[in-house]
């Protein structure tokens, strides 16, 4: 209708006026508003800021035809309702982590983080070149949602403890905040595991309601100030060795996008796999330096005996979870086969190199 | 001019004909042809195929307005003239690795691979969140070229040897193919270092012209069949612990692109950092399995004494190279400071986790 009007105008009013008018209706007709809900507070470091960057990039690349607006947790729906919001079409997209949806299927754990599972690089390999993303897509299809692998945090630290941990015995009765499968592992070892959202952890630690907590790594942990109330910072983390996020798109919305716009979203999310993980890698290095040299944090390494205890319990937990239903079993077995090959290569590659480098490095 | 014609037509011929005509000139006017030269053979695994994927994605995301055409090495210009081709505007873009341009400035080495330098993840961190890409952009500016970080191969293997290497003495007089700064390190240790393009290595190894060679890693090495003529496959590689590629764009061409098209190229290249590296990670794991279990390759680990010798010689080589001119010195010092922090974090993160995992893993 607007074009009709324009054409009449053009005929009557001449070239210059027409040229100014022609663009407007074509653009406004093609514009799609996409609401992207997240599971993060507004501008939360790396995760919330990454969601904003992703939205901006999609909008820019589409010449403004895809207008993505980010909603922090709670703004449109509560954090843990974001999957359902996309599934039901209340939001077109979400920016989250799949292990939050393990209540819908235990298989969701394998696309996010598995105790003693993949590193970030290995996970990216399995997802993009192995069967990972195919299986994830198959799982999400029944919910009317199309999944994309977003970015990893890298290896998460073993957490903050108010007292030194010298043996597995010390976990008995320990009140510790750790979500997901890692939490199941500690529960198996006798800990009282609690899950608290980010904002509630510091007060709980300060009040002594919990004896310790894990969060992410030096960069995010420094921001929360855990070093003020728990002195011992343990490594290596076994429970979330990559923790890779997702972007979900409503299936009908996806099907209604042009090939061009689908590719813009697919590629923009993939670029986040680089950007966001690189931010964690770089800023963890800087933040660690600050924690150790400015705040006097005491670094402690879990003993080999403790790491073996975590390992054995982890294998039990993931076997239990992995065998709960036929689809999850298929994912679990695919994951474990890929993991064995990935470990074989990492040993010679990244790990072999880093060990040779560290043996000779002088700070 | 075409719009004038259309408007006349619209006035005369009515709405339907006009609507059909309006799109055609707008699109054909906006189409840009971008020639992307590469330093790889046509469809070379991961590198050549990655160039094709990148071109396709840019074309798709721009709705066909950026038509990127890939030229294999030698098709438009020889491989090692691709930088100059972009600089002089014979090609609009290139897909390559910056250490090939070390003849223009030694600083180019630091944006590609440094013996005992960064891993891929650490390199991505320095480039995208530290000063890496800023310095690289500053360096390229004088050549009229805008650089983007592309993708890493991950840690490269230590290479194929016809005889076992038991000490640094064994490198004296050894005829070995290794390019770049790694080659300088072996030269310092007494080897006769040669550089051969990919296609010439196998015949040279077969004829005994060289005693050994490095190439990339299991995935690429398997394709070349080195295992047929050199039995011993050494790890870890110290010489190219990440080897990260680039995409270059002619500066005037870049400045002439819309914000939308600039973002499409920037984001598409960044997505390659994920895609291509993930391909190496995943396929190296599978290929290693084939090499060891099907082709009877003998894996050998360099001794700690050899790794220390490589390390000391590497630090000497990069200090020599890093101090050759003021700009390179600035890059070298920035790189080394970021490296120290990166090593601090990797020790606790990826490396700490992988060591704990491997200590307990049973194949």
Interface residues (C-beta under 8 A of the other chain):
Chain A: X3 X4 X7 X10 X11 X15 X18 X19 X22 X57 X60 X61 X62 X63 X116 X119 X120 X121 X122 X124 X125 X126 X127 X128 X129 X130 X154 X155 X157 X217 X218 X235 X236 X237 X238 X241 X258 X259 X260 X263 X264 X267 X268 X270 X271 X273 X274 X275 X277 X278 X279 X281 X282 X283 X284 X285 X286 X288 X289 X299 X301 X302 X304 X307 X308 X311 X312 X338 X340 X341 X342 X343 X344 X345 X346 X347 X348 X349 X350 X351 X352 X353 X354 X355 X356 X357 X358 X359 X360 X361 X363
Chain B: X3 X4 X7 X10 X11 X15 X18 X19 X22 X57 X60 X61 X62 X63 X116 X119 X120 X121 X122 X124 X125 X126 X127 X128 X129 X130 X154 X155 X157 X217 X218 X235 X236 X237 X238 X241 X258 X259 X260 X263 X264 X267 X268 X270 X271 X273 X274 X275 X277 X278 X279 X281 X282 X283 X284 X285 X286 X288 X289 X299 X301 X302 X304 X307 X308 X311 X312 X338 X340 X341 X342 X343 X344 X345 X346 X347 X348 X349 X350 X351 X352 X353 X354 X355 X356 X357 X358 X359 X360 X361 X363
